[in-house]
């Protein structure tokens, strides 16, 4: 089993920054992909960014140039640095890990961008 625990959400003003962290524990395979999805009220969950254990990354077009994903493989932890936040970034952010054709999800952390 795999457990994912997120931290770092909160309330921030437009233009501000937040950093999300997600620590994975349990049976972690050396080859995996970790990332972040988000879901706003009334909208479907969407990929924000992900990063393979080998270093390849993917970003949603809406966050390119503003968000940066990174990871520490030794700690099984993935980070999401979010800069120049906009009200449209308001959502629940969910950590995600996939390995050996299985998927795992964190419980989510709320990010609210508002003045």
Backbone as CSV, one residue per row, in Angstrom:
resi,resn,N_x,N_y,N_z,CA_x,CA_y,CA_z,C_x,C_y,C_z
1,UNK,0.830,-1.197,0.000,0.000,0.000,0.000,0.861,1.241,0.000
2,UNK,0.269,2.305,-0.497,0.962,3.592,-0.574,0.075,4.655,0.061
3,UNK,0.686,5.508,0.856,-0.030,6.627,1.448,0.625,7.924,0.976
4,UNK,-0.228,8.901,0.676,0.235,10.217,0.231,-0.326,11.266,1.178
5,UNK,0.547,12.121,1.678,0.130,13.166,2.617,0.578,14.511,2.077
6,UNK,-0.414,15.371,1.803,-0.121,16.697,1.260,-0.057,17.734,2.365
7,UNK,0.650,18.821,2.068,0.680,19.972,2.964,0.997,21.209,2.143
8,UNK,0.673,22.368,2.706,1.080,23.615,2.084,-0.012,24.454,1.475
9,UNK,-1.250,23.982,1.473,-2.317,24.785,0.909,-2.665,25.959,1.807
10,UNK,-3.578,26.804,1.317,-4.003,27.942,2.119,-4.619,29.037,1.290
11,UNK,-4.760,30.188,1.927,-5.330,31.364,1.278,-4.204,32.320,0.895
12,UNK,-4.236,32.792,-0.338,-3.199,33.703,-0.812,-3.835,34.739,-1.724
13,UNK,-3.260,35.917,-1.765,-3.758,36.967,-2.640,-3.313,36.731,-4.078
14,UNK,-4.053,37.254,-5.036,-3.612,37.150,-6.439,-2.202,37.700,-6.601
15,UNK,-1.402,36.970,-7.372,-0.007,37.335,-7.557,0.927,36.721,-6.545
16,UNK,0.371,36.101,-5.523,1.185,35.501,-4.476,1.695,34.122,-4.842
17,UNK,2.352,33.500,-3.875,2.973,32.191,-4.085,2.606,31.228,-2.964
18,UNK,2.601,29.960,-3.306,2.447,28.883,-2.338,3.312,27.715,-2.792
19,UNK,3.705,26.896,-1.831,4.456,25.684,-2.152,3.749,24.503,-1.521
20,UNK,3.366,23.550,-2.350,2.739,22.325,-1.882,3.785,21.219,-1.782
21,UNK,3.598,20.376,-0.785,4.462,19.204,-0.620,3.602,17.962,-0.503
22,UNK,4.133,16.853,-0.965,3.438,15.572,-0.841,4.469,14.494,-0.549
23,UNK,4.311,13.864,0.595,5.219,12.793,0.992,4.538,11.448,0.806
24,UNK,5.202,10.558,0.111,4.693,9.209,-0.113,5.375,8.239,0.837
25,UNK,4.609,7.296,1.331,5.169,6.262,2.194,4.535,4.924,1.845
26,UNK,5.184,3.863,2.281,4.686,2.524,1.989,5.561,1.853,0.938
27,UNK,4.922,1.071,0.076,5.652,0.292,-0.935,5.859,1.154,-2.197
28,UNK,6.926,1.922,-2.183,7.215,2.828,-3.298,8.208,2.157,-4.237
29,UNK,7.812,2.043,-5.502,8.696,1.478,-6.511,9.652,2.554,-6.982
30,UNK,10.842,2.137,-7.406,11.847,3.120,-7.831,11.447,3.842,-9.121
31,UNK,10.586,3.200,-9.914,10.123,3.809,-11.159,8.663,4.200,-10.968
32,UNK,8.398,5.485,-10.962,7.028,5.936,-10.761,6.873,7.346,-11.312
33,UNK,5.656,7.804,-11.293,5.367,9.192,-11.645,4.579,9.794,-10.483
34,UNK,4.981,10.957,-10.056,4.246,11.689,-9.015,3.825,13.035,-9.568
35,UNK,2.707,13.503,-9.081,2.260,14.791,-9.593,1.096,15.355,-8.822
36,UNK,0.494,16.372,-9.437,-0.605,17.088,-8.808,-1.755,17.257,-9.802
37,UNK,-2.941,16.977,-9.310,-4.173,17.301,-10.005,-4.903,18.349,-9.176
38,UNK,-5.861,19.010,-9.813,-6.705,19.930,-9.073,-8.145,19.815,-9.552
39,UNK,-9.042,20.180,-8.639,-10.460,20.152,-8.974,-11.148,21.328,-8.314
40,UNK,-11.753,22.163,-9.145,-12.540,23.297,-8.658,-14.007,22.885,-8.597
41,UNK,-14.800,23.551,-7.780,-16.228,23.208,-7.676,-16.907,23.236,-9.037
42,UNK,-17.631,22.174,-9.349,-18.358,22.103,-10.603,-17.525,21.761,-11.812
43,UNK,-16.232,21.511,-11.608,-15.356,21.188,-12.727,-14.741,19.811,-12.517
44,UNK,-14.273,19.218,-13.597,-13.650,17.906,-13.476,-12.201,18.060,-13.029
45,UNK,-11.677,16.983,-12.464,-10.293,17.008,-12.006,-9.364,17.091,-13.209
46,UNK,-8.325,17.918,-13.108,-7.400,18.093,-14.220,-5.956,17.993,-13.742
47,UNK,-5.103,17.517,-14.625,-3.683,17.439,-14.319,-3.092,18.842,-14.258
48,UNK,-2.329,19.105,-13.218,-1.590,20.359,-13.104,-0.154,20.143,-13.589
49,UNK,0.514,19.166,-13.012,1.888,18.853,-13.395,2.250,17.484,-12.850
50,UNK,3.115,16.793,-13.563,3.646,15.552,-13.019,5.121,15.412,-13.388
51,UNK,5.767,14.517,-12.674,7.204,14.344,-12.860,7.557,12.877,-12.642
52,UNK,8.213,12.288,-13.610,8.641,10.903,-13.483,9.884,10.809,-12.605
53,UNK,10.117,9.620,-12.081,11.288,9.433,-11.231,12.575,9.690,-12.009
54,UNK,12.516,9.555,-13.350,13.679,9.842,-14.179,13.864,11.301,-14.497
55,UNK,12.842,12.133,-14.189,12.981,13.569,-14.354,12.092,14.227,-15.394
56,UNK,11.447,13.452,-16.263,10.562,14.068,-17.259,9.363,14.726,-16.574
57,UNK,8.960,15.870,-17.111,7.845,16.615,-16.529,6.770,16.914,-17.564
58,UNK,5.551,17.110,-17.077,4.427,17.571,-17.881,3.721,18.667,-17.099
59,UNK,3.254,19.686,-17.821,2.509,20.772,-17.198,1.242,21.059,-17.992
60,UNK,0.192,21.444,-17.291,-0.974,21.982,-17.960,-0.590,23.322,-18.578
61,UNK,-1.162,23.625,-19.748,-0.837,24.884,-20.413,-1.133,26.081,-19.521
62,UNK,-2.169,25.960,-18.713,-2.608,27.088,-17.891,-1.621,27.452,-16.781
63,UNK,-0.675,26.561,-16.472,0.260,26.844,-15.376,1.703,26.966,-15.847
64,UNK,1.946,26.721,-17.123,3.326,26.801,-17.637,3.895,28.194,-17.407
65,UNK,5.113,28.241,-16.906,5.763,29.510,-16.630,5.448,30.085,-15.263
66,UNK,4.470,29.498,-14.578,4.088,29.993,-13.241,4.329,28.949,-12.159
67,UNK,4.117,27.674,-12.487,4.277,26.590,-11.530,5.512,25.775,-11.887
68,UNK,6.138,25.214,-10.867,7.291,24.346,-11.077,7.184,23.124,-10.177
69,UNK,7.294,21.963,-10.780,7.252,20.721,-10.013,8.673,20.217,-9.808
70,UNK,8.911,19.652,-8.653,10.209,19.053,-8.363,9.987,17.874,-7.425
71,UNK,11.011,17.061,-7.263,10.861,15.924,-6.367,12.201,15.548,-5.770
72,UNK,12.116,14.913,-4.621,13.270,14.366,-3.932,13.037,12.869,-3.852
73,UNK,13.679,12.118,-4.721,13.434,10.678,-4.783,13.870,9.972,-3.497
74,UNK,14.899,10.472,-2.858,15.363,9.848,-1.625,14.308,9.953,-0.525
75,UNK,13.500,11.018,-0.579,12.454,11.230,0.432,11.074,10.854,-0.085
76,UNK,10.987,10.393,-1.330,9.686,10.081,-1.942,8.717,11.248,-1.785
77,UNK,9.212,12.426,-2.053,8.425,13.638,-1.871,8.419,14.449,-3.164
78,UNK,7.233,14.983,-3.485,7.087,15.841,-4.647,6.607,17.209,-4.179
79,UNK,7.076,18.238,-4.856,6.749,19.608,-4.499,6.118,20.308,-5.702
80,UNK,5.290,21.302,-5.404,4.737,22.146,-6.444,4.882,23.597,-5.993
81,UNK,5.791,24.312,-6.632,5.961,25.731,-6.370,5.023,26.496,-7.280
82,UNK,4.133,27.258,-6.681,3.121,27.983,-7.448,3.348,29.474,-7.264
83,UNK,3.684,30.152,-8.342,3.921,31.590,-8.332,2.887,32.295,-9.210
84,UNK,2.784,33.598,-9.041,1.845,34.407,-9.835,0.454,33.791,-9.835
85,UNK,0.000,33.418,-8.655,-1.291,32.734,-8.538,-2.440,33.643,-8.959
86,UNK,-3.442,33.015,-9.567,-4.620,33.710,-10.055,-5.861,33.138,-9.365
87,UNK,-6.946,33.899,-9.329,-8.190,33.346,-8.756,-8.613,32.036,-9.431
88,UNK,-8.334,31.883,-10.723,-8.689,30.643,-11.430,-7.907,29.430,-10.932
89,UNK,-6.854,29.662,-10.181,-6.091,28.543,-9.612,-6.747,27.981,-8.347
90,UNK,-7.787,28.643,-7.879,-8.486,28.174,-6.688,-9.085,26.797,-6.930
91,UNK,-8.733,25.838,-6.084,-9.185,24.462,-6.255,-8.662,23.616,-5.111
92,UNK,-9.176,22.401,-5.031,-8.544,21.388,-4.198,-7.418,20.763,-4.998
93,UNK,-6.254,20.661,-4.413,-5.080,20.106,-5.096,-4.791,18.729,-4.506
94,UNK,-4.656,17.748,-5.397,-4.511,16.361,-4.988,-3.185,15.801,-5.487
95,UNK,-2.462,15.226,-4.570,-1.235,14.533,-4.924,-1.570,13.179,-5.548
96,UNK,-0.759,12.751,-6.492,-1.030,11.523,-7.253,0.274,10.798,-7.496
97,UNK,0.212,9.496,-7.406,1.369,8.656,-7.695,0.895,7.456,-8.491
98,UNK,1.628,7.137,-9.535,1.321,5.930,-10.295,2.581,5.087,-10.427
99,UNK,2.420,3.801,-10.208,3.513,2.854,-10.345,2.926,1.482,-10.608
100,UNK,3.617,0.734,-11.432,3.205,-0.645,-11.741,1.704,-0.686,-12.066
101,UNK,1.283,0.275,-12.879,-0.090,0.360,-13.383,-1.130,0.550,-12.272
102,UNK,-0.718,1.002,-11.124,-1.647,1.344,-10.047,-1.573,2.842,-9.776
103,UNK,-2.674,3.408,-9.288,-2.724,4.823,-8.967,-3.095,5.018,-7.508
104,UNK,-2.514,6.046,-6.928,-2.801,6.390,-5.534,-3.049,7.897,-5.454
105,UNK,-3.905,8.272,-4.523,-4.281,9.680,-4.375,-4.155,10.110,-2.931
106,UNK,-3.771,11.373,-2.766,-3.821,11.975,-1.450,-5.216,12.497,-1.169
107,UNK,-5.421,12.999,0.038,-6.735,13.474,0.440,-7.021,14.889,-0.047
108,UNK,-5.989,15.589,-0.468,-6.186,16.911,-1.033,-5.894,18.029,-0.061
109,UNK,-5.491,19.159,-0.625,-5.267,20.370,0.157,-5.865,21.545,-0.626
110,UNK,-6.559,22.414,0.088,-7.270,23.503,-0.569,-6.333,24.683,-0.816
111,UNK,-6.417,25.212,-2.029,-5.713,26.447,-2.386,-6.772,27.470,-2.804
112,UNK,-6.797,28.589,-2.128,-7.751,29.650,-2.431,-6.989,30.927,-2.745
113,UNK,-7.246,31.461,-3.933,-6.582,32.693,-4.363,-7.643,33.786,-4.415
114,UNK,-7.540,34.713,-3.484,-8.572,35.743,-3.370,-8.013,36.953,-2.647
115,UNK,-8.525,38.113,-3.032,-8.134,39.337,-2.336,-9.131,39.657,-1.221
